[in-house]
Amino acid sequence: MCPRVPVRTSGLRLLGCAAAWAAATAVAAPPSPDYELLFAEEFDGPGVAAADWNFRTGPRTGTGIDGLNLARNVRIADGHLVIEAKHETVDGKPAHTGGGLISTHRFGYGYYEVRSQPFMRGRGVHTAFWQRGMGGPENNSIFEIDSHEIDSMQAIACNNLYVDVSDAGYLEQAWPHRGQVPFKLGPDGWWIDAYEYTPDGVVFYDQGRVVARADFPDLVAAQNVWLTALNGVGRVDVDKLPGETRFDYFRFYARDFPGANLLPNGGFEYNQNKVDLQRPIAWRESGDVAAAAVVRGGAAHGDFKLRHAADRPFAVQTVQSLAFIRNGDYEVRARVRRGGNLRTARLRVSGFGGADRVLDLPAGETWTDVRLEGIAVAEKRVTIALESAGGSGDWLEADEVMFLKPPLPGQAVRPSRSFAFKAGDPIWELAPRAPIAFSGDEKFYFFGRNVGRGDAITVSFVVRPEKLSDCFPLARLPKTEGAGWAVGLTSAGTVFLRLGHHARPVDVAAPAVLRAGVPVRVTCVYDRGTVSLYADGIRKKTADNAGPAPTDAATAGRLGANSGRYEAVGDVTLATGPAAHVQRYGNFAGELGQVRIYNRALAAEDVARLGPP
């Protein structure tokens, strides 16, 4: 029989029969048998493993948050990671203290799982299992996945995807995915929570059941995992402290994604204008680092490329390493061009368990595709480097650098994602491939305060009501002042666009649009005072001088439940109690999908092109 032993892959190997033990004891499991366990922390050692984890320390403040993280609040006991939440005096001042761990390792595409027991005896403690880059010297901050954020005493968990990559801020502000999902802990307060991060996006699991999906394809990153319990969120029940949050284990599984790039920022699009272009996100540089930079314009794909050049002799390397990848045969692809008389211009692959593979890059000032095939990874890691050396007037450019398992026959390689916002795109969209089911409970999705704002907007979605009822499936409407919007449904099958605020609304209605169980594409257009309502691309109602422009910038939007019991307070979601202004409306029950919101008015022909459900 296998003993319970720690499965830690600091040396990139599984110890003993721990993999079999892990599979046998987990209530949940990866969604595919193709997954291989590459890292597991069972918290069975005498203390925190310094090779694998750093402590989260320092203050965490902001709207609704005032906490301090201390290493001394974190320990290993009884086979668990224990994070204490306290109210104590620190440096002569009262403080709400918590803590947590941040992995020293970076992980990419795969399945992530923890078993945890969040503190729930009193308000104020924010327990989370999440993934994020570190920024700063780490230089790997690309996105944040929150597998769960739980504010103690609230039976709703946040399943989030935030994207840092942005030229104008719209991606961050629009919250690509911020789902609030009711959950139930086991009788002993424990539960298993997980997420699957793939080239198609993120799937969230509670106790092995899919609870949310974030469609955001070709977002490639290798980032750190965080296990934390932040104290000082909202109202704190000091009389319930000290308390504990516990984590029983963390496990990471990987599988193959043929044709999908595993190398973060291989297209050099992630800096945009937010991050110093001398420091390509996810890459590190050595040698004459001033000779390497990300450059906008003239790229082989997208808007950005990497350039090595200087007005003096130079030698520079742009390097990236991956770990916790499956063994097997890989290839490196890139698009390159060069000018002048470089002494060195090459692509090097190393650290994978075999002799270095080196490709001399061809001369020529037009973009050329290059490839290194048959890279036999045997150590679950690899390092890719672009190296150049030359003098004034010499240069090397690279784009679309990829490290991948070869695509299957008939399968195309997935290109790098370009993050430039195009004028005709929706400002926010959700559920493009499959609808989201709502049961009438408190499940809902936040969307940003800049979504559906201005003197012209369009809100389009496919709705299939379980039954006809009075509800607001989408809303970004202030309570008592300012001007926003909401889309309402009634028990008579009417669809209406509400403008203004809840205390003084202006409604434009299209009757007899809905039937229970029948999907309908609803599109609401507001264009400088004129409202047009469509069902399946057919105009059902037009009204001029209909109401104020939805210019409010303070109210977060929500899709699904609109009872007002929960509010977005800065980075967290806090209970506020039932909202009197919407109490007579129930929560939506049914399906919502293909949600697209534009900060512009679609013309009638554009609405028609959206087509039927």
N, C-alpha and C positions, 0 to 999 in steps of 0.2 A: 504494500500500500504506500502511496506517495505521502511523505510528510509535508506539513505546511512550511515551505521555505520561501524566502523572499525571491522575487523574480526581478532582478535589476540588471539593466543592460548597459551599465557604464562602459563595459568592455564590449558592448554590442553582441552579447550572447545570452541565451537563456540558461539558467542554472538548474541542474537536476531535472526533476519531472514537474517543475512548477507550472509549466504551460498546461499540462493535463489537470493539475489541481485547480488552476484558475478556471478552466472551462467547466469543471465538474461542480464548482461551488457557486458560480455566478447565477443569479436569477435571470438576468438579462444576458444577451450574447450579441455578437456582431450580426448584422442583417444578412451577411453572405458568408458561406463556408470558405470562400477564397481568402478571408482575412487571416493574417498571421500576427500573433502577439509578438511585438518587438520591444516593448518596454512595460514593466509593471512595477509599481511601488506598493508593497503590502504593509508598510509601516510596522514591521516586525523587529526592527533593529533597536539598539539601546538608545539611539538618538537620531536627530535629523541627519541624513546622509549629505555631507557638504559637497560631494562630487555631483550630486543630482539636484540639490535645492538651495536656493537663497531665501532668507527671511524677507518678508515685506515689512518695511519699517517706514516711519515718518508720518506726518499729518496727512489727512485726507479731508479737505474742506470744500465747501461749495454750497449751492442752494440746497437746503434741506440736509446737509451733511456737515458734521463737525466731529471727527474722530482722529485717534492717534494709534498707529500700529507699532507694536513693540515686539522685539524678538523674544523677550522673556515670557510673553503670553502664549508661546508655541512650544509644544513638547510632544514626545512620543510616549504613549502609555497604553497598556492592554491591547497591543496590536493595532492601535489607532493613532492618527494625527489628531491632536487635541488643541483647539484654539480657544483660549479663554477670552471672555468679554467681561470687562470690569469697569467700575466707576472708582477712580482713585486720584490721588494727588501726584502730579508729575512736575518736578521743578517748581514746586510751590503753588501750582495751579490745578484746579479740578479738571479731570479729563475723562472722556469715554474712550477706553482703550480696547483694542482688538489686535489682530495680526493675521499672518498667513505665510504661505510658501509660494515661491516662484521658481519654476524649473530652470536649471542651468541649460537644459537641452532645448532644442527647437524641433518642432514636429510639423509635418505638412499634411497632405491628404491622408485621411484615415478615419478610423472609428475610435472615439474617446469615451471612456466610461469611468464613473466613480460611484461608490456607495457611501452615503453620508447621512448624518443625523444633525440637521440644522437646529440651532437654538430657537425655541418657540415659546418659552415661558413668559416672556414679556416683550414689549415693543422696543425697537431701536437698534437691533442687530441685523446686519445685512450679510447673509451667507451667499457665497458665489463659487461656482466652478466655471472657469473661463479661460480664454486664450487670447493673448495680445503680445505684440512686439514691445520692445523696451525703449525704442528711440535712442537719443543720446549716442554714446559710444557704440551701443549695440546696433543701431541703425537698421532695425528690422521691423519698425512699426508700420503695418500695412492695413490691418483690420482688427476688429475685436469680435469674437464669438462668445456670447454668454450662454452657456448650456443651461444654467439656471442662475437667477438672482432672486433670492427669497428674503423679503423683509419680515422679520419675526412677527408672529401672530396674524400674518396675512396668508390666506390659502390660495395665493396666486403667484405663479413664478414667471419671470421674464425670460424669454428665449430670444436673444438679440443677435443681430449682425450690424455692426457699425463699420463703415469704410472710411479710412483716413485719406485715401487717394482722392484728391480733388483740386481742380484749378480754381473754381469759384466758390467752393464751399457747399455746393448743392447736394453732393452725395451724403456728407455728414448730416446736414440739416434735415434732409429728407428721410433719415433713418431707414435704410433699405429694408430692414426687418426689425420690428420691435413688438413681438408677440407677448401678450399677457394671458397665460394659460392656467386655469384652476388645476390644483393637484391635491393628492391625498397621500399623506405619509402612512407607513405601516403602523400597526398598533404600538410598536416599540419606538416609533419616531424615525425609523430608518427608511431610506428609499434608494433606488438605483436610477441614476440620471445619465444620459449619454447624448452624444451628437455624432453625426457622420458628415465629414467635410470632404467633398469630392469636386471634380472639375465642373459639376453642374450647380453646386451650391451647398447648402447645409440642411440636413434633416435632423430634427430634435426628437428625442425619445424620453419618455418617462416610464419606468418599470417595463421596458421593452416595447412600449406602444408608441407609434408615431403621433406626436402632438402638434407639430408645426413644421413648415418647410420654408426655407429662404432660397428662392431661385436667384442666383447671382453667378452666372457661369464664368469660368476661366479667371477666377480670382486666385492667384497662386502666391502662397506665403509659407514660410517655415518660422513659427513663432513659439513663444514660451507659454506654458500652462500655469495658471494661477489657482490656488486653493485658499480661499480667504474668508474671514469673518470680520467685517468692518463694524465697529460700534459707533453710535452717534448719528444714526439716520432717522430723521424725523423726531417724534417724541420718544424719549428713552424712559422706560420704567426702571428707574434706578433701584427700586426696592426688590426687583427680580434678579439683580446682579449680585455676585458674579455668576456667570453661566458659561456653558461650553457648546461649541460646535465640533463635531467629530467627522473625520473622513476615514473610512476603513481601507480603501485602496484607490489607486488611479492606474488605469491600463490604457495602453495605446496599441492599436492593431493597424496594419497596413495591408493593402492589396495592390494589384497591378491596374494601371489605367493606360492601356496601350494608346499611343498617339497623343497623350496629354503631357504637356511640359511640366516637370517637377521643379524647375528652377525659377525661384521668385524674381520678378522684374527682369526677365531675360529680354523683354522688349524695351526696357528703360523708360517706361511710361509712368512709374510710380512717384517720382519726385514732383512732377508737374511744376507749379511755381511756389509750392509750399516749403520745399526742402532744398537746401543748398545743392546746386547742380554739380558742385565739385565732389559731392559725396553720394554716389548712386545708391539708393535704398537697396538693402539686402546684400550689397557687395562691399568688399574692403579693398583698399589699395595699398601698394607698397612701392618703394622706389621714389621717383620724382612725382609725387601725388598731384602736384599742381599741373602736370601735363595731361591729366585725365579728367574728363568732365562729361556730363550729360548735356546734349545740345538739342535745342528745338529746331525743327525744320530739316528738310532733305532726308528724312528717315526712310528706311526700306519699308517700314510698316508703322502706322500710327504717326505720332508727332515728334517723337524723340529718338535719339540714337546715342551711342557712346563714341567719344572721340579721344584719341591719343594724339597730342601735337604740342609743340612749344616753339618759341623763337630762339632756342638754344639747344644744345645736345641734351637728350633725355633718355631715360630708361624707366619704364613704369609697368606695373602689373595690376590688373583688375581681377579680383579673385572672389569666388564664392564656394562654400562647402555645404554639403547636405549630409545629414545623418538620419538614422532610423528609416532607411529605405530598404526595400526588399532586395535580396540578392538576385542576380540574373543578368541577362544580356541587355545592354542599353546602347544608345547612340547619342552623340552630340551633333546638333545642327546649328548653323549660324549663317547670317548674311553679312558679308564683309566687303570692304573696298579700301584701297590704300593709294597713296601718292608719294612722290619723291623717291628716295633711295634708302629706305629703312634697312638697318643692319639686322634687326630682328622683327618678325611679325608672325606670331604663331599662337595657336590654341593648344593648351596643355591640359590633359586629364590625368589626375593622380589620386593616390590615397584610397583606391578602390579594392586593393588586394592583389594587384599585378603591377608589372612594370609600367612606368609612365607612358602614356600615348601622346605623341606630339604631332600636330599638323601645321606645316608651314603654310601661311596664308598667301594666296596668289596675288601678284601685282595687278593693278588695274583700277581705274577710277569709276567703274560701273559696279553696281552691286552684284556680287557673285555668291551663289549658294555653296556652302562647304559642309562636309559631313565626316564624322569619325564613327565608324560602326564597330560592333562586336566588342564593346567595353564590358568585360565580364566582372561585374561587381560581386565580390566575395566577402566584404567586410561591412556590408550594410551602410556604407558611407562613400563619398566621392568628393573631389575638389576639382573645379573647373577654373581655368585662368586664361585671360587674354593678355599676352605679353608683347611689348614692342620696345624698340630702341632705335634712335635715329638722331638727326640733327635738325637745325632750323629749316622749315619748309617741308619736312617729312611728316606724314600723318597716317593714322589707321582709324577706320570707323567700323563699328560693329552694331548689329541689330538682330532681333529675333534669335537670341542665343537660347537653345533648348537642350535639355537633358531629359530623355524619355525612353520608355520601352517602345520598340518599333510598332507602328500601327498595324492592325490586322489587315489581311487582304481585303481590298475594297474600302478601307477606312482611311479618311483624311487626317492629317495632323491638325490639331486644334491651334489656331493662330493666337498670338498674344492679344490680350484685351486692350483696347484703347479707351482711355477714360475721359476723353474730351466730350463735354456736353454739346450735343448738336441741337440747333434751335428748334427743330421740329419734334424732338423727343418729348415724351411725357416727363414731367418733373418727378413723378413717382409712379411705380406700378407694383402690383402684387399678384401672386397666383396666376402667372401667365399660362402655365401648363395644366394645372389641376385646380379645381375649386377648393375653397376652404369651407368646412362644415361647421356650423354653429348650432348649438342645441338650446339657446335661450338662457344659458348661464352667463357668467361674467367674463367669458373669453372675448378678448378684443385685441386689435393691433393699433398701436399708435402710429401716426405719421406726422411729418414735420410741420412746423409753423409756417414754412414758406410754401407749402403745397396747396394749390388752389388759392392763390393770393394775387390780387391785382384788379384791374378794371376789365379783364377778360379772362375767363377760365372755362375749362371743360372737365366734366366728371363722367366717366364711362365705366360701366361694369356689367357683368352678367349675374343676374340674381335668379335663384330658384327657391321661392319661399316654401317652407314646409307646410305652412298654413298662412292664410291672410290675417294680418294683425297690424295694429298701430305700433310702428317702431321707426327708428332711425338707423339704418345699417351703415351709413357714412355721415360723419359730421365734423366740421371744424367751426363751431359756432360759439361765440362768447356767451356768457350768462346774462349780463345786464348792460353792457356797453360795448361800443365798437361794432364792427360789421364783419360777419363771416358767412358760412353757408352750411346747409345740411340737406341730405336727400332723405325724404320721409316716405313711408309706405302706410297704407291704411287697410283696415279690415274689409273695405269695399273694393280693393284692388287698385286704388288710386296711387299714383306716384306724384310727389310734389317736391319742388326745390324751395327751401326756406332760406331767406336772406335776412340780414340784420343780426339780431341776437334773440335769445330765448324769451326775454322779457317783453320784447316788442318785435315780433316776427312779421315778415311779409312772405306769403306763400303763393307760388304759381303751381297749379295742379293739372295733371292729365288723368282723367278718370278712366276706369275700366281697362287698365293696362296689364294688370297681373292676374294670374290664376295659380292656385296652389299646385305645387309640384311641377310647374312648367317653366323652363328657363327662358328669360327674356333679357336682351341686351338693352339696358337703360343708359341713355346719354343725355346729360343736362349741360346746356351751353349758356353761359352768361357773357354778353358782349355789350359793355358800356350801357347798361340799363335794360337791354333786351334779353329776355329769357326764351330759349327754345328747348322743348322736351321731346325726346325721340324714344321710340320702342322698336327694336330690331331695325334701326336705320330709317324708320318712317316718322316724320314729324307729327306729333300729336297735339302740341300746344305751343303757341307763341304769345308773348306778352311784352309790350313796350313799357318803358318807365316802371319796371317791375320792382325795383328796390335798390338799396345802396350797394356799391361795389364792395366785395369781400376783401378789404384791405387790412383787417386785423392781423397783427404779427405776434400776438402774445398767446394765442390759443392753440394747443396741440390738437391735431386731428385724430379721429379714431374710427375704426372699421369693426363692425360686430356689435358687441354690447355697448350701449350708450346710456346706461343708468346713471353715470356720473359718480359711482361709488369709489372709483380710483382716479387719481390725477397724476399727470407727469410733473414731478417736482425736480427740476434739474435733471440729474442722471438717474433718478430713482422713481419708482411708482409707489405712491402712498395712498392708503385708504382715507376717504374723506367723509364717508357716510352717504346715504341716499341723497340725491340732488332733487330738491323740490320742484325745480323747473322742468324736469323731464319725468317725474314720477308716474304720470298717467300713461306714459309710453312704456311698452315692454321691451325686452331685449330681442333682437332679431334671431329667428330660428330658421335655418335653411342653408343654402350654399351661396357663396359669393366668389367670383373668379374673374380673371382677365380685367383686373382693376387698373385703370389708367387715368391719371389726373394731369392736366396740362395747365400751365399758366398762360394760356392763349385760347382763343375761341376757334374751334374747328368749324370749317365751312360745312354746309349740308352734304356736299359730295364726299368730304373726308369722313363724316359720320357714316354715310352709306357704305364706304369702303371698309369700315370696321366689321361689317357683315353681321349675320345672325350668330347666335351662340354656337 
